[in-house]
Structure formats: structure tokens, C-alpha cells
Amino acid sequence: MESINLSRVSAEDTATAAAIAKEADVNLDDCYQCGKCTAGCPMVHAMDYAPRQIIRMLQLGLTEKAVNAKSPWICATCLLCSARCPQGVNIDGIMLATRHAAKNRGLRPEPDDDKFDDIFISGVRMFGKSNEAILAARYNLVSGHLFQDVVNFPKMLAYGMVGPRIHSVKNKAAVRQMVDRVLKTRGERP
């Protein structure tokens, strides 16, 4: 078992944990480590640290360990953890805020997830909504997974998910402004 000297937690680490909690609108002290979030998480099998362990790291000021973890990037933000929490802790918000903190430090433990997020957001900014065909094509090009969706293409075509028309909303500028405002509050560039 790894031994950690908690008396050496820096003020910067404490401030980072507080910033993550503030972004997620969570009081970290509300979590009493019952483990219900972890027991219900459909992605925990692929994580290096369970959701409750990420929260515990933040409670202890071990932010370096939390932002370097793969778990926040693997989190599907399905909200099951938050729904199961008896204290109402926004656990998926913590995972997302931890991902943002990592990204702001230039860390990307799961770079394909980060690419997907950026491509998805840029598509919403451009068209006012997500276009599955453009999203899949851009992601596959950028990530190097060129033929990943070839098998699914006929189904996507049949269900109208892809086709010759590019779908957009009427007021794309309003959606772009909204997305830019959210990105700005998170400290990211649009």
C-alpha cells in the first residue's frame, strides 16, 4: 500500500481541489465514502481509480494524482453515480471538472476522449447542433481510426443519421454564444 505524507500537501493543491469543487458546485466534505457511486458505475472496470477514490484524492488535496488519473476521461457522465449518491454529490460534475483541470494543465491521459470533446463542441458551435456524419468523419480522421465506422455506415444511413444534407438550427449564432459563454466560464478558449 502506498504511503502518502498529507502534511506536505501544498496550498496550490488545496486551491486546485477547491476550484474543481467550485466548478462542479460540490462541497467535497459532503462525500462520506459510502461507495454507492462506485458500485453503480458502468465504467469503473476501465478506470484506474474508482469515482469515490477521485473524490477522496480531492478531499485530501492530492490533486496531482487526481488530474493525472485516467478515470475522469473514461467517465461516461451518465449521471448514475450522482443519482445513487445519498448525499446528492454531483460526482459526474467532479469528474468533468477534474478533466478540465487536467486539460488546463496540458494533461490528456486519454487523448482520444479529449479529441472527441473538442470536435463535438466545434460542430455544435458551427451548426448549432451535432451532425453525426461530420462528427464521426472528423473524429476518425483526427484520431487515426479511419475505418472505425465503416460497418455502421449503412445503419446510420438507413436511420437518417447521415446523408447528403447538413442539419443546422435557425439561430446558430445564439447557440455559438451560449457555448462560448460556457467555455469561457470553464477557462477554455472557444
Helices and strands as residue ranges (DSSP letters): G 6-8, H 11-24, G 28-30, H 36-40, G 44-46, H 51-60, H 63-67, H 71-74, H 80-84, H 91-104, H 111-127, H 132-143, H 153-158, H 172-185
